[in-house]
C-alpha cells in the first residue's frame, strides 16, 4: 500500500495517539517516532525506513533501532538493533 493511503487511514485513530483537551495537535507514542508528533513526516508506522532509540537491556546507555526497507512486509524481522 502507498504511504499516503495508510496515513489517511491511521491519521485520526490508532493505538498510539495521545489526545488531550485544549491541545490542537495530538501526540503520538509510537516506536521510532523521535519527535512524538502525529504527522505524516514523523510517522514511523508508514515509512519504509526509520530510526529510534530504546534503553539498553542492562539499563546503561541506549540502543539504536532501525527499520530496514527491504523487510517492510515482514514486521517482526524489519527492526534491527544496534549499529
Wavefront OBJ file of the C-alpha trace (Angstrom):
o trace
v 0.000 0.000 0.000
v 1.114 3.525 -0.538
v 2.173 5.548 2.459
v -0.396 8.260 1.699
v -3.239 5.745 1.792
v -2.036 4.273 5.093
v -1.657 7.775 6.569
v -5.228 8.696 5.604
v -6.462 5.561 7.400
v -4.456 5.891 10.635
v -4.277 9.693 10.846
v -7.149 10.232 13.284
v -7.410 6.880 15.038
v -4.695 4.442 16.031
v -3.480 2.906 19.274
v -0.548 5.302 19.623
v -2.476 8.608 19.616
v -2.433 10.658 22.796
v -5.238 13.204 22.678
v -5.714 15.793 25.432
v -8.119 18.666 25.932
v -7.145 22.154 24.769
v -4.288 20.812 22.613
v -4.728 21.344 18.900
v -2.400 18.564 17.688
v -2.406 15.121 19.326
v 0.874 13.486 20.281
v 1.988 10.076 19.113
v 3.636 7.430 21.305
v 4.600 5.040 18.528
v 8.044 3.441 18.493
v 10.715 5.130 16.331
v 8.859 8.461 16.323
v 11.568 10.588 17.925
v 9.573 13.843 17.960
v 6.272 12.364 19.274
v 4.345 14.499 16.769
v 1.433 12.915 14.922
v 2.215 13.960 11.347
v 2.922 12.312 8.016
v 6.548 13.392 8.116
v 7.422 11.867 11.501
v 5.186 8.783 11.477
v 7.306 5.643 11.748
v 4.454 3.232 11.030
v 4.117 4.258 7.389
v 7.762 4.849 6.490
v 9.848 2.174 4.837
v 12.895 3.234 6.851
v 13.020 4.751 10.335
v 15.386 5.166 13.270
v 14.665 5.047 17.002
v 16.333 4.865 20.392
v 15.489 2.436 23.229
v 17.019 1.712 26.627
v 19.805 -0.857 26.664
v 18.956 -4.235 28.231
v 21.465 -3.653 31.041
v 19.975 -0.175 31.746
v 23.289 1.507 30.941
v 23.085 3.691 27.851
v 20.853 3.201 24.849
v 20.467 1.074 21.735
v 19.753 2.337 18.235
v 16.837 0.635 16.466
v 16.360 0.964 12.740
v 13.803 -0.340 10.296
v 15.019 -1.821 7.029
v 13.170 -1.055 3.799
v 13.820 -4.481 2.294
v 11.810 -6.275 5.010
v 8.793 -3.980 5.134
v 6.355 -6.863 4.520
v 7.811 -8.839 7.466
v 7.122 -6.684 10.550
v 8.901 -8.908 13.061
v 12.110 -9.032 11.027
v 12.074 -5.403 9.894
v 13.501 -3.932 13.128
v 17.234 -4.346 13.741
v 19.004 -3.413 16.976
v 22.455 -1.875 17.184
v 24.605 -0.193 14.594
l 1 2 3 4 5 6 7 8 9 10 11 12 13 14 15 16 17 18 19 20 21 22 23 24 25 26 27 28 29 30 31 32 33 34 35 36 37 38 39 40 41 42 43 44 45 46 47 48 49 50 51 52 53 54 55 56 57 58 59 60 61 62 63 64 65 66 67 68 69 70 71 72 73 74 75 76 77 78 79 80 81 82 83
